[in-house]
Amino acid sequence: MPLHKYEPDGDSCPYCQKGFEVLQRLHDAPLTQCPECGKPCHRAISTVATIRSERDLLSPKNLERHGFTQYKRTGDGKYEKTAGGGPRTISSD
């Protein structure tokens, strides 16, 4: 469940004057009032926390740094090493 940020629409109490966050499901209706003082508020757009993409995590450099070996398919039953230790190529022959 994501955290949703809310800001007051006018007069506010100490709880909502600088904004507040509420843990809500995506399909929950947005709050229209501060849970502390009952004054009007609205959901605000906030920045999103990002994580490294799967592409970054599986990059040859990252895999090698963490002690993994990666092979890339080069042909029918043949693989060539792109990161890490081990044989340079692997073949089904």
PyMOL Python script that loads the backbone (N, CA, C, O; Angstrom):
from pymol import cmd

cmd.read_pdbstr("""\
ATOM      1  N   MET A   1       0.850  -1.181   0.000  1.00  0.00           N
ATOM      2  CA  MET A   1       0.000   0.000   0.000  1.00  0.00           C
ATOM      3  C   MET A   1       0.895   1.242   0.000  1.00  0.00           C
ATOM      4  O   MET A   1       1.842   1.330   0.781  1.00  0.00           O
ATOM      5  N   PRO A   2       0.594   2.183  -0.865  1.00  0.00           N
ATOM      6  CA  PRO A   2       1.415   3.395  -0.942  1.00  0.00           C
ATOM      7  C   PRO A   2       1.012   4.444   0.087  1.00  0.00           C
ATOM      8  O   PRO A   2      -0.108   4.458   0.597  1.00  0.00           O
ATOM      9  N   LEU A   3       1.965   5.313   0.368  1.00  0.00           N
ATOM     10  CA  LEU A   3       1.703   6.480   1.211  1.00  0.00           C
ATOM     11  C   LEU A   3       1.182   7.595   0.321  1.00  0.00           C
ATOM     12  O   LEU A   3       1.776   7.898  -0.714  1.00  0.00           O
ATOM     13  N   HIS A   4       0.081   8.203   0.718  1.00  0.00           N
ATOM     14  CA  HIS A   4      -0.479   9.335  -0.024  1.00  0.00           C
ATOM     15  C   HIS A   4      -0.285  10.584   0.812  1.00  0.00           C
ATOM     16  O   HIS A   4      -0.556  10.589   2.013  1.00  0.00           O
ATOM     17  N   LYS A   5       0.188  11.648   0.166  1.00  0.00           N
ATOM     18  CA  LYS A   5       0.422  12.913   0.857  1.00  0.00           C
ATOM     19  C   LYS A   5      -0.796  13.808   0.702  1.00  0.00           C
ATOM     20  O   LYS A   5      -1.373  13.913  -0.380  1.00  0.00           O
ATOM     21  N   TYR A   6      -1.175  14.446   1.790  1.00  0.00           N
ATOM     22  CA  TYR A   6      -2.308  15.369   1.793  1.00  0.00           C
ATOM     23  C   TYR A   6      -1.852  16.730   2.289  1.00  0.00           C
ATOM     24  O   TYR A   6      -0.942  16.838   3.111  1.00  0.00           O
ATOM     25  N   GLU A   7      -2.509  17.778   1.768  1.00  0.00           N
ATOM     26  CA  GLU A   7      -2.236  19.154   2.186  1.00  0.00           C
ATOM     27  C   GLU A   7      -3.552  19.837   2.516  1.00  0.00           C
ATOM     28  O   GLU A   7      -4.589  19.514   1.936  1.00  0.00           O
ATOM     29  N   PRO A   8      -3.511  20.796   3.461  1.00  0.00           N
ATOM     30  CA  PRO A   8      -4.743  21.499   3.836  1.00  0.00           C
ATOM     31  C   PRO A   8      -5.190  22.464   2.741  1.00  0.00           C
ATOM     32  O   PRO A   8      -4.377  22.949   1.954  1.00  0.00           O
ATOM     33  N   ASP A   9      -6.508  22.738   2.702  1.00  0.00           N
ATOM     34  CA  ASP A   9      -7.064  23.662   1.726  1.00  0.00           C
ATOM     35  C   ASP A   9      -7.209  25.084   2.252  1.00  0.00           C
ATOM     36  O   ASP A   9      -7.686  25.954   1.523  1.00  0.00           O
ATOM     37  N   GLY A  10      -6.831  25.334   3.438  1.00  0.00           N
ATOM     38  CA  GLY A  10      -6.969  26.670   4.028  1.00  0.00           C
ATOM     39  C   GLY A  10      -6.452  26.632   5.448  1.00  0.00           C
ATOM     40  O   GLY A  10      -5.314  26.236   5.700  1.00  0.00           O
ATOM     41  N   ASP A  11      -7.324  27.059   6.398  1.00  0.00           N
ATOM     42  CA  ASP A  11      -6.956  26.992   7.810  1.00  0.00           C
ATOM     43  C   ASP A  11      -6.584  25.553   8.141  1.00  0.00           C
ATOM     44  O   ASP A  11      -7.122  24.606   7.567  1.00  0.00           O
ATOM     45  N   SER A  12      -5.653  25.409   9.078  1.00  0.00           N
ATOM     46  CA  SER A  12      -5.214  24.061   9.404  1.00  0.00           C
ATOM     47  C   SER A  12      -4.811  23.949  10.866  1.00  0.00           C
ATOM     48  O   SER A  12      -4.597  24.948  11.553  1.00  0.00           O
ATOM     49  N   CYS A  13      -4.715  22.732  11.313  1.00  0.00           N
ATOM     50  CA  CYS A  13      -4.267  22.450  12.670  1.00  0.00           C
ATOM     51  C   CYS A  13      -2.772  22.112  12.625  1.00  0.00           C
ATOM     52  O   CYS A  13      -2.215  21.978  11.536  1.00  0.00           O
ATOM     53  N   PRO A  14      -2.115  21.972  13.771  1.00  0.00           N
ATOM     54  CA  PRO A  14      -0.693  21.613  13.771  1.00  0.00           C
ATOM     55  C   PRO A  14      -0.406  20.293  13.040  1.00  0.00           C
ATOM     56  O   PRO A  14       0.681  20.113  12.492  1.00  0.00           O
ATOM     57  N   TYR A  15      -1.379  19.372  13.033  1.00  0.00           N
ATOM     58  CA  TYR A  15      -1.180  18.078  12.375  1.00  0.00           C
ATOM     59  C   TYR A  15      -1.102  18.220  10.862  1.00  0.00           C
ATOM     60  O   TYR A  15      -0.261  17.594  10.218  1.00  0.00           O
ATOM     61  N   CYS A  16      -1.982  19.047  10.295  1.00  0.00           N
ATOM     62  CA  CYS A  16      -2.054  19.107   8.830  1.00  0.00           C
ATOM     63  C   CYS A  16      -1.430  20.353   8.218  1.00  0.00           C
ATOM     64  O   CYS A  16      -1.388  20.461   6.992  1.00  0.00           O
ATOM     65  N   GLN A  17      -0.945  21.294   9.012  1.00  0.00           N
ATOM     66  CA  GLN A  17      -0.476  22.555   8.442  1.00  0.00           C
ATOM     67  C   GLN A  17       0.696  22.388   7.474  1.00  0.00           C
ATOM     68  O   GLN A  17       0.803  23.160   6.521  1.00  0.00           O
ATOM     69  N   LYS A  18       1.573  21.413   7.684  1.00  0.00           N
ATOM     70  CA  LYS A  18       2.683  21.183   6.756  1.00  0.00           C
ATOM     71  C   LYS A  18       2.423  19.974   5.859  1.00  0.00           C
ATOM     72  O   LYS A  18       3.309  19.538   5.124  1.00  0.00           O
ATOM     73  N   GLY A  19       1.230  19.447   5.923  1.00  0.00           N
ATOM     74  CA  GLY A  19       0.887  18.262   5.155  1.00  0.00           C
ATOM     75  C   GLY A  19       1.065  17.014   5.997  1.00  0.00           C
ATOM     76  O   GLY A  19       1.777  17.032   7.001  1.00  0.00           O
ATOM     77  N   PHE A  20       0.426  15.943   5.595  1.00  0.00           N
ATOM     78  CA  PHE A  20       0.531  14.674   6.310  1.00  0.00           C
ATOM     79  C   PHE A  20       0.403  13.534   5.326  1.00  0.00           C
ATOM     80  O   PHE A  20      -0.089  13.721   4.213  1.00  0.00           O
ATOM     81  N   GLU A  21       0.844  12.352   5.728  1.00  0.00           N
ATOM     82  CA  GLU A  21       0.790  11.177   4.859  1.00  0.00           C
ATOM     83  C   GLU A  21      -0.116  10.119   5.463  1.00  0.00           C
ATOM     84  O   GLU A  21      -0.174   9.948   6.680  1.00  0.00           O
ATOM     85  N   VAL A  22      -0.823   9.412   4.590  1.00  0.00           N
ATOM     86  CA  VAL A  22      -1.736   8.361   5.013  1.00  0.00           C
ATOM     87  C   VAL A  22      -1.453   7.118   4.167  1.00  0.00           C
ATOM     88  O   VAL A  22      -1.335   7.206   2.945  1.00  0.00           O
ATOM     89  N   LEU A  23      -1.347   5.977   4.816  1.00  0.00           N
ATOM     90  CA  LEU A  23      -1.169   4.716   4.112  1.00  0.00           C
ATOM     91  C   LEU A  23      -2.532   4.248   3.622  1.00  0.00           C
ATOM     92  O   LEU A  23      -3.407   3.924   4.425  1.00  0.00           O
ATOM     93  N   GLN A  24      -2.716   4.210   2.287  1.00  0.00           N
ATOM     94  CA  GLN A  24      -4.005   3.858   1.693  1.00  0.00           C
ATOM     95  C   GLN A  24      -3.804   2.953   0.490  1.00  0.00           C
ATOM     96  O   GLN A  24      -2.766   2.991  -0.169  1.00  0.00           O
ATOM     97  N   ARG A  25      -4.810   2.142   0.218  1.00  0.00           N
ATOM     98  CA  ARG A  25      -4.803   1.349  -1.011  1.00  0.00           C
ATOM     99  C   ARG A  25      -5.027   2.285  -2.196  1.00  0.00           C
ATOM    100  O   ARG A  25      -5.590   3.369  -2.043  1.00  0.00           O
ATOM    101  N   LEU A  26      -4.584   1.862  -3.366  1.00  0.00           N
ATOM    102  CA  LEU A  26      -4.744   2.697  -4.558  1.00  0.00           C
ATOM    103  C   LEU A  26      -6.200   2.958  -4.891  1.00  0.00           C
ATOM    104  O   LEU A  26      -6.539   4.039  -5.374  1.00  0.00           O
ATOM    105  N   HIS A  27      -7.069   1.984  -4.641  1.00  0.00           N
ATOM    106  CA  HIS A  27      -8.483   2.165  -5.002  1.00  0.00           C
ATOM    107  C   HIS A  27      -9.308   2.842  -3.905  1.00  0.00           C
ATOM    108  O   HIS A  27     -10.499   3.080  -4.107  1.00  0.00           O
ATOM    109  N   ASP A  28      -8.710   3.161  -2.747  1.00  0.00           N
ATOM    110  CA  ASP A  28      -9.426   3.889  -1.697  1.00  0.00           C
ATOM    111  C   ASP A  28      -9.709   5.322  -2.148  1.00  0.00           C
ATOM    112  O   ASP A  28      -8.895   5.936  -2.839  1.00  0.00           O
ATOM    113  N   ALA A  29     -10.851   5.840  -1.758  1.00  0.00           N
ATOM    114  CA  ALA A  29     -11.199   7.227  -2.080  1.00  0.00           C
ATOM    115  C   ALA A  29     -10.278   8.174  -1.320  1.00  0.00           C
ATOM    116  O   ALA A  29      -9.933   7.906  -0.169  1.00  0.00           O
ATOM    117  N   PRO A  30      -9.876   9.276  -1.948  1.00  0.00           N
ATOM    118  CA  PRO A  30      -9.016  10.231  -1.253  1.00  0.00           C
ATOM    119  C   PRO A  30      -9.742  10.886  -0.077  1.00  0.00           C
ATOM    120  O   PRO A  30     -10.961  11.053  -0.098  1.00  0.00           O
ATOM    121  N   LEU A  31      -8.985  11.244   0.926  1.00  0.00           N
ATOM    122  CA  LEU A  31      -9.561  11.959   2.071  1.00  0.00           C
ATOM    123  C   LEU A  31      -9.971  13.358   1.628  1.00  0.00           C
ATOM    124  O   LEU A  31      -9.347  13.944   0.744  1.00  0.00           O
ATOM    125  N   THR A  32     -10.998  13.876   2.233  1.00  0.00           N
ATOM    126  CA  THR A  32     -11.428  15.246   1.943  1.00  0.00           C
ATOM    127  C   THR A  32     -11.312  16.126   3.178  1.00  0.00           C
ATOM    128  O   THR A  32     -11.446  17.347   3.093  1.00  0.00           O
ATOM    129  N   GLN A  33     -11.057  15.495   4.341  1.00  0.00           N
ATOM    130  CA  GLN A  33     -10.929  16.229   5.598  1.00  0.00           C
ATOM    131  C   GLN A  33      -9.730  15.705   6.374  1.00  0.00           C
ATOM    132  O   GLN A  33      -9.384  14.527   6.289  1.00  0.00           O
ATOM    133  N   CYS A  34      -9.106  16.590   7.125  1.00  0.00           N
ATOM    134  CA  CYS A  34      -8.008  16.209   8.018  1.00  0.00           C
ATOM    135  C   CYS A  34      -8.548  15.256   9.083  1.00  0.00           C
ATOM    136  O   CYS A  34      -9.598  15.529   9.666  1.00  0.00           O
ATOM    137  N   PRO A  35      -7.859  14.144   9.352  1.00  0.00           N
ATOM    138  CA  PRO A  35      -8.343  13.205  10.363  1.00  0.00           C
ATOM    139  C   PRO A  35      -8.298  13.771  11.785  1.00  0.00           C
ATOM    140  O   PRO A  35      -8.962  13.241  12.677  1.00  0.00           O
ATOM    141  N   GLU A  36      -7.525  14.839  12.008  1.00  0.00           N
ATOM    142  CA  GLU A  36      -7.404  15.434  13.345  1.00  0.00           C
ATOM    143  C   GLU A  36      -8.412  16.562  13.582  1.00  0.00           C
ATOM    144  O   GLU A  36      -9.111  16.566  14.595  1.00  0.00           O
ATOM    145  N   CYS A  37      -8.488  17.525  12.646  1.00  0.00           N
ATOM    146  CA  CYS A  37      -9.323  18.706  12.881  1.00  0.00           C
ATOM    147  C   CYS A  37     -10.589  18.734  12.024  1.00  0.00           C
ATOM    148  O   CYS A  37     -11.489  19.531  12.291  1.00  0.00           O
ATOM    149  N   GLY A  38     -10.677  17.886  11.005  1.00  0.00           N
ATOM    150  CA  GLY A  38     -11.869  17.838  10.163  1.00  0.00           C
ATOM    151  C   GLY A  38     -11.953  18.921   9.110  1.00  0.00           C
ATOM    152  O   GLY A  38     -12.962  19.021   8.412  1.00  0.00           O
ATOM    153  N   LYS A  39     -10.908  19.744   8.976  1.00  0.00           N
ATOM    154  CA  LYS A  39     -10.923  20.812   7.971  1.00  0.00           C
ATOM    155  C   LYS A  39     -10.579  20.240   6.598  1.00  0.00           C
ATOM    156  O   LYS A  39      -9.939  19.192   6.510  1.00  0.00           O
ATOM    157  N   PRO A  40     -10.998  20.918   5.520  1.00  0.00           N
ATOM    158  CA  PRO A  40     -10.786  20.395   4.170  1.00  0.00           C
ATOM    159  C   PRO A  40      -9.306  20.200   3.814  1.00  0.00           C
ATOM    160  O   PRO A  40      -8.441  20.984   4.206  1.00  0.00           O
ATOM    161  N   CYS A  41      -9.052  19.130   3.061  1.00  0.00           N
ATOM    162  CA  CYS A  41      -7.707  18.859   2.572  1.00  0.00           C
ATOM    163  C   CYS A  41      -7.821  18.181   1.214  1.00  0.00           C
ATOM    164  O   CYS A  41      -8.910  17.789   0.795  1.00  0.00           O
ATOM    165  N   HIS A  42      -6.695  18.047   0.535  1.00  0.00           N
ATOM    166  CA  HIS A  42      -6.673  17.373  -0.773  1.00  0.00           C
ATOM    167  C   HIS A  42      -5.411  16.532  -0.894  1.00  0.00           C
ATOM    168  O   HIS A  42      -4.396  16.792  -0.248  1.00  0.00           O
ATOM    169  N   ARG A  43      -5.513  15.510  -1.750  1.00  0.00           N
ATOM    170  CA  ARG A  43      -4.352  14.654  -2.007  1.00  0.00           C
ATOM    171  C   ARG A  43      -3.396  15.428  -2.905  1.00  0.00           C
ATOM    172  O   ARG A  43      -3.807  15.995  -3.918  1.00  0.00           O
ATOM    173  N   ALA A  44      -2.134  15.449  -2.537  1.00  0.00           N
ATOM    174  CA  ALA A  44      -1.123  16.183  -3.292  1.00  0.00           C
ATOM    175  C   ALA A  44      -0.245  15.208  -4.073  1.00  0.00           C
ATOM    176  O   ALA A  44      -0.059  14.062  -3.665  1.00  0.00           O
ATOM    177  N   ILE A  45       0.282  15.669  -5.177  1.00  0.00           N
ATOM    178  CA  ILE A  45       1.222  14.866  -5.947  1.00  0.00           C
ATOM    179  C   ILE A  45       2.577  14.967  -5.254  1.00  0.00           C
ATOM    180  O   ILE A  45       3.035  16.056  -4.910  1.00  0.00           O
ATOM    181  N   SER A  46       3.206  13.818  -5.058  1.00  0.00           N
ATOM    182  CA  SER A  46       4.519  13.817  -4.409  1.00  0.00           C
ATOM    183  C   SER A  46       5.495  13.011  -5.242  1.00  0.00           C
ATOM    184  O   SER A  46       5.104  12.300  -6.167  1.00  0.00           O
ATOM    185  N   THR A  47       6.751  13.129  -4.906  1.00  0.00           N
ATOM    186  CA  THR A  47       7.777  12.398  -5.639  1.00  0.00           C
ATOM    187  C   THR A  47       7.670  10.909  -5.345  1.00  0.00           C
ATOM    188  O   THR A  47       7.157  10.500  -4.304  1.00  0.00           O
ATOM    189  N   VAL A  48       8.156  10.125  -6.265  1.00  0.00           N
ATOM    190  CA  VAL A  48       8.088   8.682  -6.135  1.00  0.00           C
ATOM    191  C   VAL A  48       9.477   8.144  -5.838  1.00  0.00           C
ATOM    192  O   VAL A  48      10.456   8.551  -6.463  1.00  0.00           O
ATOM    193  N   ALA A  49       9.558   7.234  -4.887  1.00  0.00           N
ATOM    194  CA  ALA A  49      10.834   6.588  -4.603  1.00  0.00           C
ATOM    195  C   ALA A  49      11.118   5.605  -5.734  1.00  0.00           C
ATOM    196  O   ALA A  49      10.247   4.829  -6.129  1.00  0.00           O
ATOM    197  N   THR A  50      12.319   5.644  -6.240  1.00  0.00           N
ATOM    198  CA  THR A  50      12.672   4.739  -7.327  1.00  0.00           C
ATOM    199  C   THR A  50      13.713   3.736  -6.859  1.00  0.00           C
ATOM    200  O   THR A  50      14.475   3.989  -5.925  1.00  0.00           O
ATOM    201  N   ILE A  51      13.726   2.611  -7.520  1.00  0.00           N
ATOM    202  CA  ILE A  51      14.741   1.607  -7.243  1.00  0.00           C
ATOM    203  C   ILE A  51      15.480   1.325  -8.535  1.00  0.00           C
ATOM    204  O   ILE A  51      15.033   1.696  -9.620  1.00  0.00           O
ATOM    205  N   ARG A  52      16.583   0.683  -8.405  1.00  0.00           N
ATOM    206  CA  ARG A  52      17.335   0.328  -9.601  1.00  0.00           C
ATOM    207  C   ARG A  52      16.518  -0.654 -10.416  1.00  0.00           C
ATOM    208  O   ARG A  52      15.870  -1.546  -9.869  1.00  0.00           O
ATOM    209  N   SER A  53      16.554  -0.485 -11.703  1.00  0.00           N
ATOM    210  CA  SER A  53      15.789  -1.371 -12.563  1.00  0.00           C
ATOM    211  C   SER A  53      16.452  -2.736 -12.654  1.00  0.00           C
ATOM    212  O   SER A  53      17.633  -2.896 -12.345  1.00  0.00           O
ATOM    213  N   GLU A  54      15.672  -3.705 -13.081  1.00  0.00           N
ATOM    214  CA  GLU A  54      16.193  -5.063 -13.262  1.00  0.00           C
ATOM    215  C   GLU A  54      17.347  -5.037 -14.261  1.00  0.00           C
ATOM    216  O   GLU A  54      18.296  -5.811 -14.142  1.00  0.00           O
ATOM    217  N   ARG A  55      17.260  -4.156 -15.227  1.00  0.00           N
ATOM    218  CA  ARG A  55      18.319  -4.036 -16.235  1.00  0.00           C
ATOM    219  C   ARG A  55      19.651  -3.685 -15.570  1.00  0.00           C
ATOM    220  O   ARG A  55      20.681  -4.261 -15.918  1.00  0.00           O
ATOM    221  N   ASP A  56      19.644  -2.743 -14.614  1.00  0.00           N
ATOM    222  CA  ASP A  56      20.863  -2.368 -13.896  1.00  0.00           C
ATOM    223  C   ASP A  56      21.365  -3.517 -13.037  1.00  0.00           C
ATOM    224  O   ASP A  56      22.567  -3.778 -12.980  1.00  0.00           O
ATOM    225  N   LEU A  57      20.443  -4.203 -12.369  1.00  0.00           N
ATOM    226  CA  LEU A  57      20.837  -5.280 -11.470  1.00  0.00           C
ATOM    227  C   LEU A  57      21.466  -6.442 -12.221  1.00  0.00           C
ATOM    228  O   LEU A  57      22.330  -7.138 -11.688  1.00  0.00           O
ATOM    229  N   LEU A  58      21.031  -6.653 -13.467  1.00  0.00           N
ATOM    230  CA  LEU A  58      21.540  -7.767 -14.253  1.00  0.00           C
ATOM    231  C   LEU A  58      22.619  -7.351 -15.252  1.00  0.00           C
ATOM    232  O   LEU A  58      22.943  -8.113 -16.163  1.00  0.00           O
ATOM    233  N   SER A  59      23.174  -6.159 -15.091  1.00  0.00           N
ATOM    234  CA  SER A  59      24.240  -5.732 -15.986  1.00  0.00           C
ATOM    235  C   SER A  59      25.484  -6.578 -15.713  1.00  0.00           C
ATOM    236  O   SER A  59      25.715  -6.989 -14.576  1.00  0.00           O
ATOM    237  N   PRO A  60      26.283  -6.840 -16.747  1.00  0.00           N
ATOM    238  CA  PRO A  60      27.491  -7.645 -16.540  1.00  0.00           C
ATOM    239  C   PRO A  60      28.398  -7.098 -15.436  1.00  0.00           C
ATOM    240  O   PRO A  60      28.945  -7.861 -14.639  1.00  0.00           O
ATOM    241  N   LYS A  61      28.551  -5.800 -15.396  1.00  0.00           N
ATOM    242  CA  LYS A  61      29.425  -5.185 -14.383  1.00  0.00           C
ATOM    243  C   LYS A  61      28.921  -5.470 -12.968  1.00  0.00           C
ATOM    244  O   LYS A  61      29.704  -5.829 -12.088  1.00  0.00           O
ATOM    245  N   ASN A  62      27.611  -5.309 -12.751  1.00  0.00           N
ATOM    246  CA  ASN A  62      27.036  -5.540 -11.428  1.00  0.00           C
ATOM    247  C   ASN A  62      27.108  -7.018 -11.043  1.00  0.00           C
ATOM    248  O   ASN A  62      27.435  -7.345  -9.902  1.00  0.00           O
ATOM    249  N   LEU A  63      26.805  -7.912 -11.987  1.00  0.00           N
ATOM    250  CA  LEU A  63      26.867  -9.344 -11.700  1.00  0.00           C
ATOM    251  C   LEU A  63      28.276  -9.774 -11.334  1.00  0.00           C
ATOM    252  O   LEU A  63      28.472 -10.519 -10.374  1.00  0.00           O
ATOM    253  N   GLU A  64      29.263  -9.305 -12.099  1.00  0.00           N
ATOM    254  CA  GLU A  64      30.655  -9.668 -11.833  1.00  0.00           C
ATOM    255  C   GLU A  64      31.105  -9.137 -10.471  1.00  0.00           C
ATOM    256  O   GLU A  64      31.826  -9.814  -9.739  1.00  0.00           O
ATOM    257  N   ARG A  65      30.678  -7.937 -10.148  1.00  0.00           N
ATOM    258  CA  ARG A  65      31.045  -7.339  -8.857  1.00  0.00           C
ATOM    259  C   ARG A  65      30.522  -8.168  -7.684  1.00  0.00           C
ATOM    260  O   ARG A  65      31.139  -8.203  -6.619  1.00  0.00           O
ATOM    261  N   HIS A  66      29.387  -8.832  -7.883  1.00  0.00           N
ATOM    262  CA  HIS A  66      28.794  -9.648  -6.820  1.00  0.00           C
ATOM    263  C   HIS A  66      29.156 -11.127  -6.928  1.00  0.00           C
ATOM    264  O   HIS A  66      28.575 -11.961  -6.233  1.00  0.00           O
ATOM    265  N   GLY A  67      30.112 -11.456  -7.795  1.00  0.00           N
ATOM    266  CA  GLY A  67      30.626 -12.817  -7.866  1.00  0.00           C
ATOM    267  C   GLY A  67      29.857 -13.775  -8.754  1.00  0.00           C
ATOM    268  O   GLY A  67      30.037 -14.988  -8.644  1.00  0.00           O
ATOM    269  N   PHE A  68      29.006 -13.263  -9.630  1.00  0.00           N
ATOM    270  CA  PHE A  68      28.245 -14.123 -10.532  1.00  0.00           C
ATOM    271  C   PHE A  68      28.914 -14.187 -11.897  1.00  0.00           C
ATOM    272  O   PHE A  68      29.697 -13.309 -12.260  1.00  0.00           O
ATOM    273  N   THR A  69      28.602 -15.224 -12.639  1.00  0.00           N
ATOM    274  CA  THR A  69      29.043 -15.364 -14.019  1.00  0.00           C
ATOM    275  C   THR A  69      27.811 -15.287 -14.909  1.00  0.00           C
ATOM    276  O   THR A  69      26.764 -15.853 -14.595  1.00  0.00           O
ATOM    277  N   GLN A  70      27.952 -14.578 -16.023  1.00  0.00           N
ATOM    278  CA  GLN A  70      26.839 -14.426 -16.948  1.00  0.00           C
ATOM    279  C   GLN A  70      27.285 -14.859 -18.341  1.00  0.00           C
ATOM    280  O   GLN A  70      28.384 -14.531 -18.787  1.00  0.00           O
ATOM    281  N   TYR A  71      26.411 -15.600 -19.018  1.00  0.00           N
ATOM    282  CA  TYR A  71      26.661 -16.024 -20.384  1.00  0.00           C
ATOM    283  C   TYR A  71      25.556 -15.493 -21.290  1.00  0.00           C
ATOM    284  O   TYR A  71      24.405 -15.362 -20.873  1.00  0.00           O
ATOM    285  N   LYS A  72      25.919 -15.188 -22.534  1.00  0.00           N
ATOM    286  CA  LYS A  72      24.954 -14.711 -23.517  1.00  0.00           C
ATOM    287  C   LYS A  72      24.921 -15.710 -24.669  1.00  0.00           C
ATOM    288  O   LYS A  72      25.966 -16.163 -25.137  1.00  0.00           O
ATOM    289  N   ARG A  73      23.744 -16.043 -25.111  1.00  0.00           N
ATOM    290  CA  ARG A  73      23.583 -16.988 -26.204  1.00  0.00           C
ATOM    291  C   ARG A  73      24.088 -16.362 -27.507  1.00  0.00           C
ATOM    292  O   ARG A  73      23.662 -15.271 -27.887  1.00  0.00           O
ATOM    293  N   THR A  74      25.001 -17.067 -28.185  1.00  0.00           N
ATOM    294  CA  THR A  74      25.573 -16.546 -29.434  1.00  0.00           C
ATOM    295  C   THR A  74      25.153 -17.357 -30.645  1.00  0.00           C
ATOM    296  O   THR A  74      25.298 -16.893 -31.775  1.00  0.00           O
ATOM    297  N   GLY A  75      24.649 -18.527 -30.439  1.00  0.00           N
ATOM    298  CA  GLY A  75      24.253 -19.356 -31.564  1.00  0.00           C
ATOM    299  C   GLY A  75      23.515 -20.576 -31.071  1.00  0.00           C
ATOM    300  O   GLY A  75      23.154 -20.668 -29.898  1.00  0.00           O
ATOM    301  N   ASP A  76      23.297 -21.497 -31.958  1.00  0.00           N
ATOM    302  CA  ASP A  76      22.561 -22.712 -31.640  1.00  0.00           C
ATOM    303  C   ASP A  76      23.334 -23.551 -30.622  1.00  0.00           C
ATOM    304  O   ASP A  76      24.291 -24.239 -30.978  1.00  0.00           O
ATOM    305  N   GLY A  77      22.920 -23.493 -29.369  1.00  0.00           N
ATOM    306  CA  GLY A  77      23.571 -24.279 -28.325  1.00  0.00           C
ATOM    307  C   GLY A  77      24.907 -23.737 -27.868  1.00  0.00           C
ATOM    308  O   GLY A  77      25.642 -24.446 -27.181  1.00  0.00           O
ATOM    309  N   LYS A  78      25.255 -22.504 -28.221  1.00  0.00           N
ATOM    310  CA  LYS A  78      26.536 -21.911 -27.827  1.00  0.00           C
ATOM    311  C   LYS A  78      26.298 -20.649 -27.007  1.00  0.00           C
ATOM    312  O   LYS A  78      25.416 -19.845 -27.308  1.00  0.00           O
ATOM    313  N   TYR A  79      27.114 -20.495 -25.955  1.00  0.00           N
ATOM    314  CA  TYR A  79      27.018 -19.349 -25.059  1.00  0.00           C
ATOM    315  C   TYR A  79      28.408 -18.775 -24.836  1.00  0.00           C
ATOM    316  O   TYR A  79      29.384 -19.516 -24.722  1.00  0.00           O
ATOM    317  N   GLU A  80      28.493 -17.457 -24.774  1.00  0.00           N
ATOM    318  CA  GLU A  80      29.753 -16.765 -24.564  1.00  0.00           C
ATOM    319  C   GLU A  80      29.678 -15.985 -23.252  1.00  0.00           C
ATOM    320  O   GLU A  80      28.671 -15.341 -22.961  1.00  0.00           O
ATOM    321  N   LYS A  81      30.745 -16.050 -22.469  1.00  0.00           N
ATOM    322  CA  LYS A  81      30.785 -15.375 -21.166  1.00  0.00           C
ATOM    323  C   LYS A  81      30.805 -13.864 -21.356  1.00  0.00           C
ATOM    324  O   LYS A  81      31.568 -13.343 -22.170  1.00  0.00           O
ATOM    325  N   THR A  82      29.953 -13.156 -20.594  1.00  0.00           N
ATOM    326  CA  THR A  82      29.934 -11.696 -20.625  1.00  0.00           C
ATOM    327  C   THR A  82      30.411 -11.099 -19.310  1.00  0.00           C
ATOM    328  O   THR A  82      30.754  -9.918 -19.251  1.00  0.00           O
ATOM    329  N   ALA A  83      30.437 -11.910 -18.251  1.00  0.00           N
ATOM    330  CA  ALA A  83      30.892 -11.412 -16.946  1.00  0.00           C
ATOM    331  C   ALA A  83      31.276 -12.584 -16.052  1.00  0.00           C
ATOM    332  O   ALA A  83      30.733 -13.682 -16.177  1.00  0.00           O
ATOM    333  N   GLY A  84      32.224 -12.334 -15.148  1.00  0.00           N
ATOM    334  CA  GLY A  84      32.570 -13.319 -14.134  1.00  0.00           C
ATOM    335  C   GLY A  84      33.631 -14.311 -14.566  1.00  0.00           C
ATOM    336  O   GLY A  84      34.258 -14.171 -15.616  1.00  0.00           O
ATOM    337  N   GLY A  85      33.811 -15.314 -13.726  1.00  0.00           N
ATOM    338  CA  GLY A  85      34.814 -16.343 -13.984  1.00  0.00           C
ATOM    339  C   GLY A  85      34.214 -17.511 -14.741  1.00  0.00           C
ATOM    340  O   GLY A  85      33.038 -17.500 -15.103  1.00  0.00           O
ATOM    341  N   GLY A  86      35.043 -18.519 -14.972  1.00  0.00           N
ATOM    342  CA  GLY A  86      34.569 -19.700 -15.678  1.00  0.00           C
ATOM    343  C   GLY A  86      35.044 -19.738 -17.103  1.00  0.00           C
ATOM    344  O   GLY A  86      35.762 -18.841 -17.547  1.00  0.00           O
ATOM    345  N   PRO A  87      34.651 -20.773 -17.834  1.00  0.00           N
ATOM    346  CA  PRO A  87      35.098 -20.901 -19.216  1.00  0.00           C
ATOM    347  C   PRO A  87      34.573 -19.775 -20.096  1.00  0.00           C
ATOM    348  O   PRO A  87      33.501 -19.224 -19.849  1.00  0.00           O
ATOM    349  N   ARG A  88      35.351 -19.440 -21.131  1.00  0.00           N
ATOM    350  CA  ARG A  88      34.989 -18.353 -22.026  1.00  0.00           C
ATOM    351  C   ARG A  88      33.722 -18.667 -22.816  1.00  0.00           C
ATOM    352  O   ARG A  88      32.900 -17.780 -23.050  1.00  0.00           O
ATOM    353  N   THR A  89      33.562 -19.913 -23.223  1.00  0.00           N
ATOM    354  CA  THR A  89      32.377 -20.322 -23.968  1.00  0.00           C
ATOM    355  C   THR A  89      31.831 -21.649 -23.409  1.00  0.00           C
ATOM    356  O   THR A  89      32.556 -22.435 -22.800  1.00  0.00           O
ATOM    357  N   ILE A  90      30.554 -21.860 -23.637  1.00  0.00           N
ATOM    358  CA  ILE A  90      29.902 -23.108 -23.279  1.00  0.00           C
ATOM    359  C   ILE A  90      29.180 -23.580 -24.532  1.00  0.00           C
ATOM    360  O   ILE A  90      28.533 -22.788 -25.218  1.00  0.00           O
ATOM    361  N   SER A  91      29.291 -24.870 -24.829  1.00  0.00           N
ATOM    362  CA  SER A  91      28.674 -25.406 -26.020  1.00  0.00           C
ATOM    363  C   SER A  91      27.998 -26.727 -25.689  1.00  0.00           C
ATOM    364  O   SER A  91      28.431 -27.445 -24.787  1.00  0.00           O
ATOM    365  N   SER A  92      26.947 -27.042 -26.413  1.00  0.00           N
ATOM    366  CA  SER A  92      26.264 -28.309 -26.199  1.00  0.00           C
ATOM    367  C   SER A  92      26.967 -29.450 -26.939  1.00  0.00           C
ATOM    368  O   SER A  92      26.556 -30.605 -26.830  1.00  0.00           O
ATOM    369  N   ASP A  93      28.024 -29.129 -27.690  1.00  0.00           N
ATOM    370  CA  ASP A  93      28.783 -30.152 -28.435  1.00  0.00           C
ATOM    371  C   ASP A  93      29.572 -31.035 -27.517  1.00  0.00           C
ATOM    372  O   ASP A  93      30.263 -31.944 -27.978  1.00  0.00           O
TER     373      ASP A  93
END
""", "prot")
cmd.dss("prot")
cmd.show_as("cartoon", "prot")
cmd.util.cbc("prot")
cmd.orient("prot")
